Amino acid sequence: MNCGIPNQPEPSCWDCRFFEPPIGVDRDQPPAEECQRGECTRLPPVIDHGNRNADVNYAVFPIVIACDRCGEFSPRRPTLPRCREDYANAAFD
């Protein structure tokens, strides 16, 4: 299993079920760039103390890149086909 990143012999974050790329990025295609950023949702988000002057602290997931890999890797499940309504409506097109 290879994520489609050139010279990436082992599965990477891109192939992991916990990797969340930015909105609008198609996970069914290889990443547009080797260093595609995303969030690791393996563990709960943590409070971001980066801005100590802020009135509100936000919880964030760790930022990783598509070619990273860790010991918590879990293969991504295959993408399910479109919903049944799409197939049912296709019969009338």
PyMOL Python script that loads the backbone (N, CA, C, O; Angstrom):
from pymol import cmd

cmd.read_pdbstr("""\
ATOM      1  N   MET A   1       0.864  -1.172   0.000  1.00  0.00           N
ATOM      2  CA  MET A   1       0.000   0.000   0.000  1.00  0.00           C
ATOM      3  C   MET A   1       0.904   1.227   0.000  1.00  0.00           C
ATOM      4  O   MET A   1       1.776   1.368   0.857  1.00  0.00           O
ATOM      5  N   ASN A   2       0.690   2.099  -0.956  1.00  0.00           N
ATOM      6  CA  ASN A   2       1.495   3.299  -1.082  1.00  0.00           C
ATOM      7  C   ASN A   2       0.564   4.467  -1.363  1.00  0.00           C
ATOM      8  O   ASN A   2      -0.386   4.331  -2.135  1.00  0.00           O
ATOM      9  N   CYS A   3       0.823   5.594  -0.754  1.00  0.00           N
ATOM     10  CA  CYS A   3      -0.092   6.728  -0.869  1.00  0.00           C
ATOM     11  C   CYS A   3       0.011   7.473  -2.183  1.00  0.00           C
ATOM     12  O   CYS A   3      -0.730   8.430  -2.406  1.00  0.00           O
ATOM     13  N   GLY A   4       0.896   7.066  -3.043  1.00  0.00           N
ATOM     14  CA  GLY A   4       1.030   7.763  -4.308  1.00  0.00           C
ATOM     15  C   GLY A   4       2.090   8.842  -4.274  1.00  0.00           C
ATOM     16  O   GLY A   4       2.328   9.505  -5.284  1.00  0.00           O
ATOM     17  N   ILE A   5       2.731   9.031  -3.136  1.00  0.00           N
ATOM     18  CA  ILE A   5       3.807  10.010  -3.044  1.00  0.00           C
ATOM     19  C   ILE A   5       5.062   9.353  -3.614  1.00  0.00           C
ATOM     20  O   ILE A   5       5.449   8.276  -3.160  1.00  0.00           O
ATOM     21  N   PRO A   6       5.707   9.984  -4.606  1.00  0.00           N
ATOM     22  CA  PRO A   6       6.918   9.397  -5.165  1.00  0.00           C
ATOM     23  C   PRO A   6       7.962   9.113  -4.084  1.00  0.00           C
ATOM     24  O   PRO A   6       8.137   9.903  -3.156  1.00  0.00           O
ATOM     25  N   ASN A   7       8.645   7.992  -4.214  1.00  0.00           N
ATOM     26  CA  ASN A   7       9.716   7.585  -3.296  1.00  0.00           C
ATOM     27  C   ASN A   7       9.230   7.379  -1.865  1.00  0.00           C
ATOM     28  O   ASN A   7      10.016   7.504  -0.926  1.00  0.00           O
ATOM     29  N   GLN A   8       7.971   7.070  -1.687  1.00  0.00           N
ATOM     30  CA  GLN A   8       7.419   6.787  -0.346  1.00  0.00           C
ATOM     31  C   GLN A   8       7.063   5.301  -0.309  1.00  0.00           C
ATOM     32  O   GLN A   8       5.949   4.926  -0.674  1.00  0.00           O
ATOM     33  N   PRO A   9       8.005   4.442   0.131  1.00  0.00           N
ATOM     34  CA  PRO A   9       7.781   2.998   0.039  1.00  0.00           C
ATOM     35  C   PRO A   9       6.764   2.451   1.037  1.00  0.00           C
ATOM     36  O   PRO A   9       6.158   1.411   0.779  1.00  0.00           O
ATOM     37  N   GLU A  10       6.563   3.117   2.159  1.00  0.00           N
ATOM     38  CA  GLU A  10       5.659   2.595   3.181  1.00  0.00           C
ATOM     39  C   GLU A  10       4.417   3.455   3.279  1.00  0.00           C
ATOM     40  O   GLU A  10       4.406   4.600   2.827  1.00  0.00           O
ATOM     41  N   PRO A  11       3.368   2.899   3.875  1.00  0.00           N
ATOM     42  CA  PRO A  11       2.166   3.718   4.089  1.00  0.00           C
ATOM     43  C   PRO A  11       2.510   4.946   4.924  1.00  0.00           C
ATOM     44  O   PRO A  11       3.419   4.912   5.753  1.00  0.00           O
ATOM     45  N   SER A  12       1.788   6.004   4.700  1.00  0.00           N
ATOM     46  CA  SER A  12       2.058   7.254   5.394  1.00  0.00           C
ATOM     47  C   SER A  12       0.766   7.813   5.964  1.00  0.00           C
ATOM     48  O   SER A  12      -0.289   7.184   5.874  1.00  0.00           O
ATOM     49  N   CYS A  13       0.855   8.996   6.548  1.00  0.00           N
ATOM     50  CA  CYS A  13      -0.340   9.648   7.109  1.00  0.00           C
ATOM     51  C   CYS A  13      -1.451   9.750   6.075  1.00  0.00           C
ATOM     52  O   CYS A  13      -2.626   9.634   6.423  1.00  0.00           O
ATOM     53  N   TRP A  14      -1.101   9.963   4.809  1.00  0.00           N
ATOM     54  CA  TRP A  14      -2.118  10.086   3.768  1.00  0.00           C
ATOM     55  C   TRP A  14      -2.991   8.835   3.709  1.00  0.00           C
ATOM     56  O   TRP A  14      -4.174   8.921   3.380  1.00  0.00           O
ATOM     57  N   ASP A  15      -2.423   7.682   4.022  1.00  0.00           N
ATOM     58  CA  ASP A  15      -3.145   6.410   3.971  1.00  0.00           C
ATOM     59  C   ASP A  15      -3.831   6.072   5.291  1.00  0.00           C
ATOM     60  O   ASP A  15      -4.527   5.060   5.382  1.00  0.00           O
ATOM     61  N   CYS A  16      -3.646   6.899   6.306  1.00  0.00           N
ATOM     62  CA  CYS A  16      -4.145   6.596   7.650  1.00  0.00           C
ATOM     63  C   CYS A  16      -5.567   7.132   7.844  1.00  0.00           C
ATOM     64  O   CYS A  16      -5.909   8.205   7.346  1.00  0.00           O
ATOM     65  N   ARG A  17      -6.373   6.386   8.559  1.00  0.00           N
ATOM     66  CA  ARG A  17      -7.755   6.816   8.794  1.00  0.00           C
ATOM     67  C   ARG A  17      -7.841   8.018   9.721  1.00  0.00           C
ATOM     68  O   ARG A  17      -8.885   8.669   9.775  1.00  0.00           O
ATOM     69  N   PHE A  18      -6.792   8.328  10.441  1.00  0.00           N
ATOM     70  CA  PHE A  18      -6.801   9.455  11.368  1.00  0.00           C
ATOM     71  C   PHE A  18      -6.355  10.767  10.731  1.00  0.00           C
ATOM     72  O   PHE A  18      -6.448  11.817  11.367  1.00  0.00           O
ATOM     73  N   PHE A  19      -5.871  10.730   9.488  1.00  0.00           N
ATOM     74  CA  PHE A  19      -5.397  11.932   8.803  1.00  0.00           C
ATOM     75  C   PHE A  19      -6.577  12.678   8.199  1.00  0.00           C
ATOM     76  O   PHE A  19      -7.375  12.101   7.461  1.00  0.00           O
ATOM     77  N   GLU A  20      -6.683  13.961   8.515  1.00  0.00           N
ATOM     78  CA  GLU A  20      -7.748  14.822   7.973  1.00  0.00           C
ATOM     79  C   GLU A  20      -7.103  15.958   7.187  1.00  0.00           C
ATOM     80  O   GLU A  20      -6.559  16.891   7.778  1.00  0.00           O
ATOM     81  N   PRO A  21      -7.160  15.885   5.851  1.00  0.00           N
ATOM     82  CA  PRO A  21      -6.601  16.987   5.054  1.00  0.00           C
ATOM     83  C   PRO A  21      -7.522  18.198   5.111  1.00  0.00           C
ATOM     84  O   PRO A  21      -8.636  18.100   5.624  1.00  0.00           O
ATOM     85  N   PRO A  22      -7.080  19.325   4.600  1.00  0.00           N
ATOM     86  CA  PRO A  22      -7.941  20.507   4.572  1.00  0.00           C
ATOM     87  C   PRO A  22      -9.209  20.253   3.766  1.00  0.00           C
ATOM     88  O   PRO A  22      -9.240  19.377   2.902  1.00  0.00           O
ATOM     89  N   ILE A  23     -10.242  21.017   4.053  1.00  0.00           N
ATOM     90  CA  ILE A  23     -11.508  20.892   3.330  1.00  0.00           C
ATOM     91  C   ILE A  23     -11.264  21.106   1.842  1.00  0.00           C
ATOM     92  O   ILE A  23     -10.546  22.021   1.440  1.00  0.00           O
ATOM     93  N   GLY A  24     -11.866  20.257   1.044  1.00  0.00           N
ATOM     94  CA  GLY A  24     -11.745  20.374  -0.406  1.00  0.00           C
ATOM     95  C   GLY A  24     -10.678  19.491  -1.018  1.00  0.00           C
ATOM     96  O   GLY A  24     -10.594  19.398  -2.243  1.00  0.00           O
ATOM     97  N   VAL A  25      -9.860  18.840  -0.205  1.00  0.00           N
ATOM     98  CA  VAL A  25      -8.822  17.951  -0.723  1.00  0.00           C
ATOM     99  C   VAL A  25      -9.426  16.563  -0.888  1.00  0.00           C
ATOM    100  O   VAL A  25     -10.012  16.024   0.050  1.00  0.00           O
ATOM    101  N   ASP A  26      -9.285  15.985  -2.078  1.00  0.00           N
ATOM    102  CA  ASP A  26      -9.853  14.677  -2.396  1.00  0.00           C
ATOM    103  C   ASP A  26      -8.934  13.568  -1.911  1.00  0.00           C
ATOM    104  O   ASP A  26      -7.833  13.397  -2.435  1.00  0.00           O
ATOM    105  N   ARG A  27      -9.379  12.818  -0.917  1.00  0.00           N
ATOM    106  CA  ARG A  27      -8.561  11.728  -0.362  1.00  0.00           C
ATOM    107  C   ARG A  27      -8.457  10.540  -1.294  1.00  0.00           C
ATOM    108  O   ARG A  27      -7.596   9.683  -1.095  1.00  0.00           O
ATOM    109  N   ASP A  28      -9.311  10.460  -2.313  1.00  0.00           N
ATOM    110  CA  ASP A  28      -9.255   9.334  -3.237  1.00  0.00           C
ATOM    111  C   ASP A  28      -8.205   9.529  -4.321  1.00  0.00           C
ATOM    112  O   ASP A  28      -8.000   8.643  -5.151  1.00  0.00           O
ATOM    113  N   GLN A  29      -7.542  10.673  -4.324  1.00  0.00           N
ATOM    114  CA  GLN A  29      -6.465  10.964  -5.270  1.00  0.00           C
ATOM    115  C   GLN A  29      -5.158  11.071  -4.486  1.00  0.00           C
ATOM    116  O   GLN A  29      -5.186  11.386  -3.296  1.00  0.00           O
ATOM    117  N   PRO A  30      -4.015  10.817  -5.126  1.00  0.00           N
ATOM    118  CA  PRO A  30      -2.745  11.057  -4.431  1.00  0.00           C
ATOM    119  C   PRO A  30      -2.659  12.528  -4.039  1.00  0.00           C
ATOM    120  O   PRO A  30      -3.249  13.380  -4.705  1.00  0.00           O
ATOM    121  N   PRO A  31      -1.935  12.834  -2.973  1.00  0.00           N
ATOM    122  CA  PRO A  31      -1.831  14.236  -2.561  1.00  0.00           C
ATOM    123  C   PRO A  31      -1.216  15.091  -3.664  1.00  0.00           C
ATOM    124  O   PRO A  31      -0.322  14.652  -4.387  1.00  0.00           O
ATOM    125  N   ALA A  32      -1.712  16.313  -3.775  1.00  0.00           N
ATOM    126  CA  ALA A  32      -1.220  17.221  -4.814  1.00  0.00           C
ATOM    127  C   ALA A  32       0.245  17.557  -4.592  1.00  0.00           C
ATOM    128  O   ALA A  32       0.977  17.829  -5.544  1.00  0.00           O
ATOM    129  N   GLU A  33       0.668  17.540  -3.351  1.00  0.00           N
ATOM    130  CA  GLU A  33       2.066  17.819  -3.037  1.00  0.00           C
ATOM    131  C   GLU A  33       2.504  16.892  -1.914  1.00  0.00           C
ATOM    132  O   GLU A  33       1.697  16.494  -1.074  1.00  0.00           O
ATOM    133  N   GLU A  34       3.769  16.557  -1.906  1.00  0.00           N
ATOM    134  CA  GLU A  34       4.304  15.612  -0.924  1.00  0.00           C
ATOM    135  C   GLU A  34       4.123  16.120   0.502  1.00  0.00           C
ATOM    136  O   GLU A  34       3.931  15.328   1.424  1.00  0.00           O
ATOM    137  N   CYS A  35       4.182  17.403   0.680  1.00  0.00           N
ATOM    138  CA  CYS A  35       4.078  17.975   2.023  1.00  0.00           C
ATOM    139  C   CYS A  35       2.685  18.514   2.308  1.00  0.00           C
ATOM    140  O   CYS A  35       2.539  19.536   2.978  1.00  0.00           O
ATOM    141  N   GLN A  36       1.655  17.831   1.799  1.00  0.00           N
ATOM    142  CA  GLN A  36       0.276  18.229   2.075  1.00  0.00           C
ATOM    143  C   GLN A  36       0.043  18.189   3.583  1.00  0.00           C
ATOM    144  O   GLN A  36       0.241  17.156   4.222  1.00  0.00           O
ATOM    145  N   ARG A  37      -0.376  19.313   4.141  1.00  0.00           N
ATOM    146  CA  ARG A  37      -0.619  19.387   5.577  1.00  0.00           C
ATOM    147  C   ARG A  37      -1.999  18.853   5.908  1.00  0.00           C
ATOM    148  O   ARG A  37      -2.898  18.864   5.068  1.00  0.00           O
ATOM    149  N   GLY A  38      -2.159  18.391   7.122  1.00  0.00           N
ATOM    150  CA  GLY A  38      -3.447  17.924   7.606  1.00  0.00           C
ATOM    151  C   GLY A  38      -3.396  17.772   9.114  1.00  0.00           C
ATOM    152  O   GLY A  38      -2.378  18.052   9.746  1.00  0.00           O
ATOM    153  N   GLU A  39      -4.500  17.327   9.679  1.00  0.00           N
ATOM    154  CA  GLU A  39      -4.580  17.127  11.127  1.00  0.00           C
ATOM    155  C   GLU A  39      -4.590  15.637  11.441  1.00  0.00           C
ATOM    156  O   GLU A  39      -5.171  14.840  10.704  1.00  0.00           O
ATOM    157  N   CYS A  40      -3.949  15.274  12.527  1.00  0.00           N
ATOM    158  CA  CYS A  40      -4.000  13.906  13.036  1.00  0.00           C
ATOM    159  C   CYS A  40      -5.080  13.869  14.117  1.00  0.00           C
ATOM    160  O   CYS A  40      -4.965  14.533  15.147  1.00  0.00           O
ATOM    161  N   THR A  41      -6.121  13.091  13.870  1.00  0.00           N
ATOM    162  CA  THR A  41      -7.240  13.018  14.808  1.00  0.00           C
ATOM    163  C   THR A  41      -7.199  11.751  15.658  1.00  0.00           C
ATOM    164  O   THR A  41      -8.224  11.334  16.197  1.00  0.00           O
ATOM    165  N   ARG A  42      -6.034  11.143  15.779  1.00  0.00           N
ATOM    166  CA  ARG A  42      -5.879   9.911  16.560  1.00  0.00           C
ATOM    167  C   ARG A  42      -6.253  10.125  18.025  1.00  0.00           C
ATOM    168  O   ARG A  42      -6.911   9.277  18.629  1.00  0.00           O
ATOM    169  N   LEU A  43      -5.844  11.232  18.586  1.00  0.00           N
ATOM    170  CA  LEU A  43      -6.123  11.558  19.983  1.00  0.00           C
ATOM    171  C   LEU A  43      -6.979  12.809  20.047  1.00  0.00           C
ATOM    172  O   LEU A  43      -7.086  13.526  19.052  1.00  0.00           O
ATOM    173  N   PRO A  44      -7.594  13.096  21.197  1.00  0.00           N
ATOM    174  CA  PRO A  44      -8.388  14.319  21.312  1.00  0.00           C
ATOM    175  C   PRO A  44      -7.522  15.558  21.085  1.00  0.00           C
ATOM    176  O   PRO A  44      -6.311  15.520  21.303  1.00  0.00           O
ATOM    177  N   PRO A  45      -8.140  16.652  20.648  1.00  0.00           N
ATOM    178  CA  PRO A  45      -7.360  17.881  20.474  1.00  0.00           C
ATOM    179  C   PRO A  45      -6.846  18.389  21.812  1.00  0.00           C
ATOM    180  O   PRO A  45      -7.379  18.055  22.870  1.00  0.00           O
ATOM    181  N   VAL A  46      -5.813  19.192  21.743  1.00  0.00           N
ATOM    182  CA  VAL A  46      -5.219  19.770  22.949  1.00  0.00           C
ATOM    183  C   VAL A  46      -5.360  21.289  22.895  1.00  0.00           C
ATOM    184  O   VAL A  46      -5.508  21.868  21.819  1.00  0.00           O
ATOM    185  N   ILE A  47      -5.314  21.917  24.045  1.00  0.00           N
ATOM    186  CA  ILE A  47      -5.431  23.371  24.117  1.00  0.00           C
ATOM    187  C   ILE A  47      -4.194  24.001  23.494  1.00  0.00           C
ATOM    188  O   ILE A  47      -3.065  23.614  23.796  1.00  0.00           O
ATOM    189  N   ASP A  48      -4.419  24.964  22.634  1.00  0.00           N
ATOM    190  CA  ASP A  48      -3.334  25.698  21.997  1.00  0.00           C
ATOM    191  C   ASP A  48      -2.985  26.899  22.872  1.00  0.00           C
ATOM    192  O   ASP A  48      -3.735  27.872  22.936  1.00  0.00           O
ATOM    193  N   HIS A  49      -1.852  26.819  23.536  1.00  0.00           N
ATOM    194  CA  HIS A  49      -1.405  27.900  24.418  1.00  0.00           C
ATOM    195  C   HIS A  49      -0.489  28.871  23.687  1.00  0.00           C
ATOM    196  O   HIS A  49       0.191  29.681  24.318  1.00  0.00           O
ATOM    197  N   GLY A  50      -0.467  28.794  22.353  1.00  0.00           N
ATOM    198  CA  GLY A  50       0.434  29.628  21.566  1.00  0.00           C
ATOM    199  C   GLY A  50       0.194  31.114  21.716  1.00  0.00           C
ATOM    200  O   GLY A  50       1.140  31.901  21.676  1.00  0.00           O
ATOM    201  N   ASN A  51      -1.056  31.513  21.886  1.00  0.00           N
ATOM    202  CA  ASN A  51      -1.364  32.928  22.023  1.00  0.00           C
ATOM    203  C   ASN A  51      -1.813  33.196  23.459  1.00  0.00           C
ATOM    204  O   ASN A  51      -3.003  33.121  23.763  1.00  0.00           O
ATOM    205  N   ARG A  52      -0.893  33.497  24.312  1.00  0.00           N
ATOM    206  CA  ARG A  52      -1.196  33.677  25.737  1.00  0.00           C
ATOM    207  C   ARG A  52      -1.980  34.959  26.016  1.00  0.00           C
ATOM    208  O   ARG A  52      -2.540  35.110  27.102  1.00  0.00           O
ATOM    209  N   ASN A  53      -2.028  35.885  25.054  1.00  0.00           N
ATOM    210  CA  ASN A  53      -2.772  37.122  25.234  1.00  0.00           C
ATOM    211  C   ASN A  53      -4.242  36.989  24.839  1.00  0.00           C
ATOM    212  O   ASN A  53      -5.032  37.908  25.058  1.00  0.00           O
ATOM    213  N   ALA A  54      -4.606  35.851  24.259  1.00  0.00           N
ATOM    214  CA  ALA A  54      -5.984  35.670  23.799  1.00  0.00           C
ATOM    215  C   ALA A  54      -6.918  35.469  24.986  1.00  0.00           C
ATOM    216  O   ALA A  54      -6.533  34.900  26.007  1.00  0.00           O
ATOM    217  N   ASP A  55      -8.137  35.940  24.836  1.00  0.00           N
ATOM    218  CA  ASP A  55      -9.155  35.744  25.874  1.00  0.00           C
ATOM    219  C   ASP A  55      -9.681  34.318  25.871  1.00  0.00           C
ATOM    220  O   ASP A  55     -10.141  33.819  26.898  1.00  0.00           O
ATOM    221  N   VAL A  56      -9.612  33.661  24.716  1.00  0.00           N
ATOM    222  CA  VAL A  56     -10.132  32.306  24.563  1.00  0.00           C
ATOM    223  C   VAL A  56      -9.032  31.426  23.993  1.00  0.00           C
ATOM    224  O   VAL A  56      -8.362  31.811  23.035  1.00  0.00           O
ATOM    225  N   ASN A  57      -8.844  30.258  24.571  1.00  0.00           N
ATOM    226  CA  ASN A  57      -7.920  29.270  24.022  1.00  0.00           C
ATOM    227  C   ASN A  57      -8.725  28.242  23.245  1.00  0.00           C
ATOM    228  O   ASN A  57      -9.824  27.863  23.651  1.00  0.00           O
ATOM    229  N   TYR A  58      -8.176  27.798  22.138  1.00  0.00           N
ATOM    230  CA  TYR A  58      -8.845  26.828  21.290  1.00  0.00           C
ATOM    231  C   TYR A  58      -8.135  25.492  21.368  1.00  0.00           C
ATOM    232  O   TYR A  58      -6.926  25.427  21.589  1.00  0.00           O
ATOM    233  N   ALA A  59      -8.897  24.432  21.184  1.00  0.00           N
ATOM    234  CA  ALA A  59      -8.319  23.100  21.115  1.00  0.00           C
ATOM    235  C   ALA A  59      -7.990  22.799  19.655  1.00  0.00           C
ATOM    236  O   ALA A  59      -8.774  23.110  18.758  1.00  0.00           O
ATOM    237  N   VAL A  60      -6.844  22.202  19.428  1.00  0.00           N
ATOM    238  CA  VAL A  60      -6.403  21.898  18.067  1.00  0.00           C
ATOM    239  C   VAL A  60      -5.847  20.479  18.010  1.00  0.00           C
ATOM    240  O   VAL A  60      -5.346  19.946  19.000  1.00  0.00           O
ATOM    241  N   PHE A  61      -5.951  19.879  16.816  1.00  0.00           N
ATOM    242  CA  PHE A  61      -5.312  18.599  16.567  1.00  0.00           C
ATOM    243  C   PHE A  61      -3.891  18.871  16.088  1.00  0.00           C
ATOM    244  O   PHE A  61      -3.628  19.931  15.520  1.00  0.00           O
ATOM    245  N   PRO A  62      -2.970  17.933  16.306  1.00  0.00           N
ATOM    246  CA  PRO A  62      -1.604  18.134  15.803  1.00  0.00           C
ATOM    247  C   PRO A  62      -1.598  18.233  14.280  1.00  0.00           C
ATOM    248  O   PRO A  62      -2.346  17.532  13.599  1.00  0.00           O
ATOM    249  N   ILE A  63      -0.756  19.101  13.761  1.00  0.00           N
ATOM    250  CA  ILE A  63      -0.582  19.245  12.313  1.00  0.00           C
ATOM    251  C   ILE A  63       0.523  18.291  11.876  1.00  0.00           C
ATOM    252  O   ILE A  63       1.612  18.278  12.450  1.00  0.00           O
ATOM    253  N   VAL A  64       0.226  17.490  10.848  1.00  0.00           N
ATOM    254  CA  VAL A  64       1.202  16.553  10.283  1.00  0.00           C
ATOM    255  C   VAL A  64       1.215  16.776   8.770  1.00  0.00           C
ATOM    256  O   VAL A  64       0.375  17.496   8.232  1.00  0.00           O
ATOM    257  N   ILE A  65       2.168  16.156   8.101  1.00  0.00           N
ATOM    258  CA  ILE A  65       2.184  16.219   6.643  1.00  0.00           C
ATOM    259  C   ILE A  65       1.945  14.817   6.090  1.00  0.00           C
ATOM    260  O   ILE A  65       2.179  13.816   6.767  1.00  0.00           O
ATOM    261  N   ALA A  66       1.474  14.769   4.848  1.00  0.00           N
ATOM    262  CA  ALA A  66       1.038  13.522   4.232  1.00  0.00           C
ATOM    263  C   ALA A  66       2.105  12.440   4.223  1.00  0.00           C
ATOM    264  O   ALA A  66       1.770  11.258   4.300  1.00  0.00           O
ATOM    265  N   CYS A  67       3.367  12.802   4.132  1.00  0.00           N
ATOM    266  CA  CYS A  67       4.416  11.786   4.048  1.00  0.00           C
ATOM    267  C   CYS A  67       4.949  11.359   5.413  1.00  0.00           C
ATOM    268  O   CYS A  67       5.882  10.558   5.483  1.00  0.00           O
ATOM    269  N   ASP A  68       4.366  11.886   6.515  1.00  0.00           N
ATOM    270  CA  ASP A  68       4.751  11.429   7.858  1.00  0.00           C
ATOM    271  C   ASP A  68       4.172  10.044   8.119  1.00  0.00           C
ATOM    272  O   ASP A  68       3.319   9.568   7.370  1.00  0.00           O
ATOM    273  N   ARG A  69       4.638   9.404   9.182  1.00  0.00           N
ATOM    274  CA  ARG A  69       4.073   8.138   9.629  1.00  0.00           C
ATOM    275  C   ARG A  69       4.460   7.934  11.083  1.00  0.00           C
ATOM    276  O   ARG A  69       5.554   8.317  11.499  1.00  0.00           O
ATOM    277  N   CYS A  70       3.567   7.331  11.854  1.00  0.00           N
ATOM    278  CA  CYS A  70       3.883   7.066  13.258  1.00  0.00           C
ATOM    279  C   CYS A  70       3.495   5.634  13.624  1.00  0.00           C
ATOM    280  O   CYS A  70       2.993   4.887  12.785  1.00  0.00           O
ATOM    281  N   GLY A  71       3.729   5.264  14.864  1.00  0.00           N
ATOM    282  CA  GLY A  71       3.415   3.922  15.347  1.00  0.00           C
ATOM    283  C   GLY A  71       1.940   3.673  15.557  1.00  0.00           C
ATOM    284  O   GLY A  71       1.548   2.541  15.839  1.00  0.00           O
ATOM    285  N   GLU A  72       1.109   4.690  15.428  1.00  0.00           N
ATOM    286  CA  GLU A  72      -0.337   4.551  15.603  1.00  0.00           C
ATOM    287  C   GLU A  72      -1.054   4.403  14.263  1.00  0.00           C
ATOM    288  O   GLU A  72      -2.281   4.487  14.208  1.00  0.00           O
ATOM    289  N   PHE A  73      -0.306   4.186  13.186  1.00  0.00           N
ATOM    290  CA  PHE A  73      -0.895   4.091  11.852  1.00  0.00           C
ATOM    291  C   PHE A  73      -2.018   3.058  11.805  1.00  0.00           C
ATOM    292  O   PHE A  73      -1.879   1.946  12.316  1.00  0.00           O
ATOM    293  N   SER A  74      -3.114   3.439  11.193  1.00  0.00           N
ATOM    294  CA  SER A  74      -4.255   2.541  10.984  1.00  0.00           C
ATOM    295  C   SER A  74      -4.758   2.784   9.570  1.00  0.00           C
ATOM    296  O   SER A  74      -5.108   3.916   9.236  1.00  0.00           O
ATOM    297  N   PRO A  75      -4.805   1.748   8.723  1.00  0.00           N
ATOM    298  CA  PRO A  75      -5.202   1.968   7.328  1.00  0.00           C
ATOM    299  C   PRO A  75      -6.581   2.608   7.212  1.00  0.00           C
ATOM    300  O   PRO A  75      -7.489   2.334   7.997  1.00  0.00           O
ATOM    301  N   ARG A  76      -6.700   3.452   6.225  1.00  0.00           N
ATOM    302  CA  ARG A  76      -7.971   4.114   5.949  1.00  0.00           C
ATOM    303  C   ARG A  76      -8.918   3.116   5.313  1.00  0.00           C
ATOM    304  O   ARG A  76      -8.516   2.300   4.484  1.00  0.00           O
ATOM    305  N   ARG A  77     -10.172   3.188   5.707  1.00  0.00           N
ATOM    306  CA  ARG A  77     -11.178   2.320   5.106  1.00  0.00           C
ATOM    307  C   ARG A  77     -11.451   2.782   3.690  1.00  0.00           C
ATOM    308  O   ARG A  77     -11.342   3.970   3.389  1.00  0.00           O
ATOM    309  N   PRO A  78     -11.806   1.848   2.817  1.00  0.00           N
ATOM    310  CA  PRO A  78     -12.136   2.270   1.454  1.00  0.00           C
ATOM    311  C   PRO A  78     -13.301   3.257   1.465  1.00  0.00           C
ATOM    312  O   PRO A  78     -14.188   3.180   2.316  1.00  0.00           O
ATOM    313  N   THR A  79     -13.285   4.175   0.517  1.00  0.00           N
ATOM    314  CA  THR A  79     -14.374   5.135   0.409  1.00  0.00           C
ATOM    315  C   THR A  79     -15.637   4.411  -0.013  1.00  0.00           C
ATOM    316  O   THR A  79     -15.628   3.624  -0.960  1.00  0.00           O
ATOM    317  N   LEU A  80     -16.718   4.679   0.690  1.00  0.00           N
ATOM    318  CA  LEU A  80     -17.988   4.055   0.342  1.00  0.00           C
ATOM    319  C   LEU A  80     -18.535   4.671  -0.938  1.00  0.00           C
ATOM    320  O   LEU A  80     -18.281   5.841  -1.227  1.00  0.00           O
ATOM    321  N   PRO A  81     -19.289   3.881  -1.709  1.00  0.00           N
ATOM    322  CA  PRO A  81     -19.898   4.469  -2.897  1.00  0.00           C
ATOM    323  C   PRO A  81     -20.892   5.555  -2.503  1.00  0.00           C
ATOM    324  O   PRO A  81     -21.302   5.647  -1.346  1.00  0.00           O
ATOM    325  N   ARG A  82     -21.265   6.358  -3.457  1.00  0.00           N
ATOM    326  CA  ARG A  82     -22.223   7.425  -3.188  1.00  0.00           C
ATOM    327  C   ARG A  82     -23.493   6.857  -2.576  1.00  0.00           C
ATOM    328  O   ARG A  82     -23.760   5.659  -2.664  1.00  0.00           O
ATOM    329  N   CYS A  83     -24.257   7.719  -1.966  1.00  0.00           N
ATOM    330  CA  CYS A  83     -25.454   7.266  -1.270  1.00  0.00           C
ATOM    331  C   CYS A  83     -26.444   6.617  -2.233  1.00  0.00           C
ATOM    332  O   CYS A  83     -26.396   6.845  -3.442  1.00  0.00           O
ATOM    333  N   ARG A  84     -27.321   5.823  -1.690  1.00  0.00           N
ATOM    334  CA  ARG A  84     -28.284   5.066  -2.490  1.00  0.00           C
ATOM    335  C   ARG A  84     -29.166   5.980  -3.328  1.00  0.00           C
ATOM    336  O   ARG A  84     -29.555   5.614  -4.437  1.00  0.00           O
ATOM    337  N   GLU A  85     -29.486   7.165  -2.813  1.00  0.00           N
ATOM    338  CA  GLU A  85     -30.341   8.075  -3.558  1.00  0.00           C
ATOM    339  C   GLU A  85     -29.686   8.477  -4.878  1.00  0.00           C
ATOM    340  O   GLU A  85     -30.375   8.633  -5.886  1.00  0.00           O
ATOM    341  N   ASP A  86     -28.353   8.646  -4.882  1.00  0.00           N
ATOM    342  CA  ASP A  86     -27.664   9.004  -6.114  1.00  0.00           C
ATOM    343  C   ASP A  86     -27.828   7.905  -7.162  1.00  0.00           C
ATOM    344  O   ASP A  86     -28.062   8.186  -8.338  1.00  0.00           O
ATOM    345  N   TYR A  87     -27.702   6.649  -6.723  1.00  0.00           N
ATOM    346  CA  TYR A  87     -27.859   5.541  -7.651  1.00  0.00           C
ATOM    347  C   TYR A  87     -29.301   5.417  -8.107  1.00  0.00           C
ATOM    348  O   TYR A  87     -29.559   5.126  -9.275  1.00  0.00           O
ATOM    349  N   ALA A  88     -30.236   5.631  -7.208  1.00  0.00           N
ATOM    350  CA  ALA A  88     -31.649   5.547  -7.566  1.00  0.00           C
ATOM    351  C   ALA A  88     -32.010   6.650  -8.560  1.00  0.00           C
ATOM    352  O   ALA A  88     -32.727   6.405  -9.530  1.00  0.00           O
ATOM    353  N   ASN A  89     -31.514   7.860  -8.318  1.00  0.00           N
ATOM    354  CA  ASN A  89     -31.810   8.978  -9.212  1.00  0.00           C
ATOM    355  C   ASN A  89     -31.124   8.823 -10.561  1.00  0.00           C
ATOM    356  O   ASN A  89     -31.613   9.343 -11.564  1.00  0.00           O
ATOM    357  N   ALA A  90     -30.001   8.117 -10.600  1.00  0.00           N
ATOM    358  CA  ALA A  90     -29.282   7.914 -11.861  1.00  0.00           C
ATOM    359  C   ALA A  90     -30.144   7.141 -12.855  1.00  0.00           C
ATOM    360  O   ALA A  90     -29.985   7.301 -14.065  1.00  0.00           O
ATOM    361  N   ALA A  91     -31.048   6.313 -12.361  1.00  0.00           N
ATOM    362  CA  ALA A  91     -31.906   5.534 -13.239  1.00  0.00           C
ATOM    363  C   ALA A  91     -32.854   6.432 -14.031  1.00  0.00           C
ATOM    364  O   ALA A  91     -33.346   6.041 -15.089  1.00  0.00           O
ATOM    365  N   PHE A  92     -33.109   7.639 -13.516  1.00  0.00           N
ATOM    366  CA  PHE A  92     -34.045   8.536 -14.194  1.00  0.00           C
ATOM    367  C   PHE A  92     -33.340   9.566 -15.065  1.00  0.00           C
ATOM    368  O   PHE A  92     -34.001  10.369 -15.723  1.00  0.00           O
ATOM    369  N   ASP A  93     -32.010   9.558 -15.081  1.00  0.00           N
ATOM    370  CA  ASP A  93     -31.264  10.534 -15.894  1.00  0.00           C
ATOM    371  C   ASP A  93     -31.256  10.148 -17.353  1.00  0.00           C
ATOM    372  O   ASP A  93     -30.676  10.855 -18.176  1.00  0.00           O
TER     373      ASP A  93
END
""", "prot")
cmd.dss("prot")
cmd.show_as("cartoon", "prot")
cmd.util.cbc("prot")
cmd.orient("prot")
